[in-house]
């Protein structure tokens, strides 16, 4: 379905939308953005993940993600970018706006 999944970045933070869930995080909640790999028996995929400054604020996100990928949260897609390029873009936004927006 067109428009059912997206990533929106802005001064207030990031919003990820999938058909089943919308997640909003301020830049002050995001730390340590990085690429991680998920290995299966037949393939290896690369994703963008990050830790949260206060994991207790999002316990549902953290518990499953930490067990599967070793990061506290992650993006459901790379939105047409390489994982490395998306990490760089997220870091630019976080560095520019963290501390400037309310948590």
N, C-alpha and C positions, 0 to 999 in steps of 0.2 A: 504494500500500500504506500504510494508516494506520500512523503511528509510524515510517516509514522515513526521514523527514527531520525534523530539528529543530535548534533553537538553544537551548543551555543556558548560562545565565550564572550565575556564582557567585563566591565570594571567591577561588577558585583560578584563575579564568580563564574562557574560553569554550570550548564544544565545539560544533562543527557536525557534523551527521550527515546524509549522503545515502545512497542505496542503494549507492553505489560507494566511499564514503570517509568516514572519521571524522577530523576535525582537532581537535587540542587545542592551545590557546595560553594561556600564563599572561598576566596583565595586564601583567607586566613586559616581555613580548615585543611588545606592541601599542603603536604610536605613531601620531599624526596620523590619526585616524579622520575620514573625510569621505565625502560623496556624490560619485559620478562618473557620467558618462554614457557609454553605448555607442551609437554611431551606426551605423546600417546604411543601405542605400539607401532603405528604406521606413519606417524607424521609429527612434525614439530611446528608450532605456530608462535608468532611473536605478537605481543600485545603491549599496551601502555597501562601501567599501574602506578599507584602512589600510596604512600602512607598518609594517615590523617593526624593532625596535631592533637586531636582529642578523640581517640577511637571509641570511647564510651558514648559519645554523642550519636554514633551510628552503629550500634552493636550488630544489627542484622547484616549490614554490609560487610563488616569486619570478619565475623566468625567464619563464614564459608569461604570468603576470598583468601584469607590468610592460610587456610588449610589447603586450598587448591593451588594457589599461585605464589604464596610467600609475600604477597603485598596485601595491604588492608582494603584497598578498593582499586577498581580499574575501569577503563572505558570498554564498552561492549563492542567497539569497532574502531578502526583507524580512519574512517571517513575519507578514503581515497588518498591518504598520505602514508608515507612510510612511518613505522613506529618511531624511528629516530627523529624525523621531522616534526611529528606531532609532539614528542617530548620537548623539543626545543621551543615550539610555539607555546605550549603550556607553561614552560619555565619563564618565557618572556612575560606572559600575562601575570603569572604569580609574582615575579620579581617587581613588576610595575605596580600592581594593585594590592598586594598583601599589605596589611597595615592601614591602607587607605579606606577600605570598606569595613563595615560592621561584620562581626562574626555571626 
